[in-house]
C-alpha cells in the first residue's frame, strides 16, 4: 500500500464520524450543497445522497470547503487530501461500484 493511499485512509478515518468537538454541517449548508450539486449533475438521487452523506462525513467548516470546491474554488493545500478522501467516501456511499 502506498504512503499516499495509507495517508488518505487515515484521514478518512479521522473524518468519520463528526466528533462532538466539531460542529455538524447546518441545514442551510446541506441545502446549498444540494443546489450546487444539482447545478452540476442535474441528478436528484445522486445529489440527495451526497448531501445526506456530507452531513455525517464532514464537519461544518469542511462543508464550506467542499461547497467552494464544487463551485470551482481552489482547495487549500492542507485540505486537498481530506477533500479527495471525502469525495472517495461519498462516491463509495452514493455510487456503489464507481
N, C-alpha and C positions, 0 to 999 in steps of 0.2 A: 504494500500500500504506500503510495507516495506521501511525502510530508504534507503537500498541499491538500490532498484528499483527507488525510488524518486531521489536519487543522480545521478543515471545513466540517468534519463530523463532530469534532469537539465543540466548535462554535454552534453547530446545530443543536447539540445537547444543551448548550448554555441558553439558547433562545427559547427552549420549550421546557416547561410551560412558563408563562409570565409569572414572576415571583411577586409576592406581596409587596416587596420594596419598590417594584416598578408599577407604574400606573398602566392599566389596560387601555387599549385604544378606546376612544369615545365613539358614541353612536354617530356623531357628526363626521368623524374621520371615516367610519365604515361607509356612510352614505357617500362621502366624497370619493372614496376608493371605488365603490361600485360605479359611480357616474364616470369617473376617468376610465375605468376598465371597459365599460360599455362603449365609450367613445373610441376605444382602440379595437376591441374584439367583437362588439355587437353580438355577444353571446350571453344571454341571461343566465343559463345554467352554470357556465364557467365563472362568470363574474360574481354571481351569488356565492358559489362555493369558495372562490378565492377570498372574498370579503369576509365570509364566516371563518375561514382558516386563519386569516390575518389576525382576527380577534384573539386567538389562542396561541399563535406562534410568536407574535412580536408585541412590544410594548408601545405606549403612546408616542414616545419620541421616535422610535423606529418606524412607526406607521407614517409619520411625516416624511421620513427618508424614502420609504417605498413609494408613496404618492408622488413625491417630487421626481423620483426616477421614472415613474410611469409617464410623467408629463415631459420627460426628456431632459430633466436636470441631471447634472453631474453628481456622482456619488463620491463623497469624501473618501480618501484612501483608507481610513480606519473603518469605514462602513462597507467597503467593497466585498470582502469575504462573507461577512454576515448577510449582506444583501443577496449575494448569489446563493448562499445556504438557504435563506428564506424562500427564494424563488424555486429552488430544487425541492424543498419540502412541501411547499404549496402545490407544486406540479404533481408531486407524488400523491398527495391527497386528492387533488381535483382532476388530474389527468392520468389515471392509472395506465400503466404500460407505456408511458410517454418516454 
